Amino acid sequence: MADPDRLRRWPAYSMAVLMLGYAVGKAAFALKSQLGFPGGPPVSAAETAAYFLDPALAQWLASASGVLGACIAVATVTTPGRGVPRRLMLVVLAIMTLAVLGGGGVMLVDGFVGIGVGWQWYHGVVGLAAIVLSVEMFRSYLTTTRATR
């Protein structure tokens, strides 16, 4: 029979890969001092000027958030991460899940319905995948730590 803990690791590792991809995409735009995500809608110069942060700095911060998200995802399934108090990790995962729901939700709705942002259907699929992985990672952590603590 398969080890249940091993089966519950896939959402966290998949989410870590997705978050690292996000971080790499944001870093690529930071190097160009542009806003956006690779393949996403272009941002006009007027929109760029409306932001309070320099586009490069904003993208570097977003890239760092992707790396942080990947670290959090991996922490949910590793021994050092399991040393973090369960309530604290659940709060962090809830915040992370809400952030993914927000960003992925916009990609999903705009990709399939169209709200004017400019995401295409394939961005909607990525948004849906991010939402599903984030929720499943949260559920897996909740289920696994309930059984072991």
N, C-alpha and C positions, 0 to 999 in steps of 0.2 A: 504494500500500500504506500502511496506517496506521502511524504512528510507535509502536514498542513502548513507549517511555518514557511517552508520553502515555496509552496504554492502562493502564499500571500505576499511574497517579496516582489513579484512581477509588477504590480502597480507602482511601487516606489521606484524601482529601477527604471521603468518606462518614463515615469514623471521626471526623474533626474535627467534622463537623456533629452526629453522635451525642453526642460528648463535650461540645460546647457546649450541646446540649439537656439533658444531664445536669446541667451547671453551672447552667443557668437554673432547672431544677427544684429543685435543692438551694438556690439563692439564694431562691427563692419560699418554701420551707419555713423557711429561716433568718429571713426577715422575720417569720414567724409564730411563731418559736421552737418549731418542731415537728420531729420526726424523720419520715423517710419520703421517698417519691418520689411525685410527682403521679400519682394513680390507684392507688397502692400500698396496702398494708394499713395501717390505722390503728395507732398506737402508744399504749398506755394510759399513764396518768399514773404508774402503778407502774413500768412499764418505763422511762419517761423518767427517773424518779428514780434508777434503778439505774445510769445512765451517769455516768462521772466528769466528763465535759465538759458544759457548758451546751449544750442542744440547738441554740441559735442558733450558737454557736461551732463545734460539730461540723458543722453544715450549711455554714457559711462555709468551713471547711477542705475539706469535700467538694466544694464549688463550685470552690474554687481548684484542686483536683486534676483536675476536669473541664476547666478552662481549660488547665492544664499538659498534660493528655493531648491536647487539641486542638493545642496548640503543637508537641508532639512529633510528632503525626501529620503536620502540615503540614511540619515540618522534614525528614521523610523524602523529600519530593519537591521541595524548593526548593533553590536554589543555596547559600544560607548553611547550611542543614541538612546538605547533602552535604559541607560542609567539616568536619563533626564526624568524628572517627576512627570507622571502620567498626565496630571491636570495641566501642567505647563505646556507639554507637547500638544495636548488636545486644543489648547487655546491658540498656539502657534499654527497648528494645522487648520483650525477653523478660519483664522485670518487669511492664511494662504489660499484656502479653498474659496473664500469669498472673493479674493482678488482674481483668482482664475475664473470664477463664475462671471465676474464683471467683464474682464477682457475677452474671455472666450465667448461669453454671451453676445457681446457686440459683434464679434467676428461671425458668429453663428447666424444671428438675426440679419445682419447686413449682407452676409454671403448668400442667404437663401431668400430673404424677403426684400432687402434693400432699404436702408434708412438714410442713404446719402453719404456714407463714409467712403465707400468705394471698394470694399472687400468683395472678392469673387467667391463662387461656390466652393472652391477648394480651400479657401481660407475658412469658410464655414465648417468644413469637415475637420480642419485642424482645431478650430475652436471647440467643436463637439468632442473631439478626442481628448483635448486638454481638460474639459469639464468632467468627462467620464473618468479619466485617470485620477484626477484630483479627488473626486468623491470616493472612488474605489480605494485610493490610498488611505484616506481618512477612515473609511469603514474597516479596512483591513487592520489598521493600527488599533482602532477601537476594539475590534473583535479579538485580535491576538493578545493585546494587553489585558483585556478583561479575563481571558482564560488563564493567563500566567500570573496575575497579581491578586 
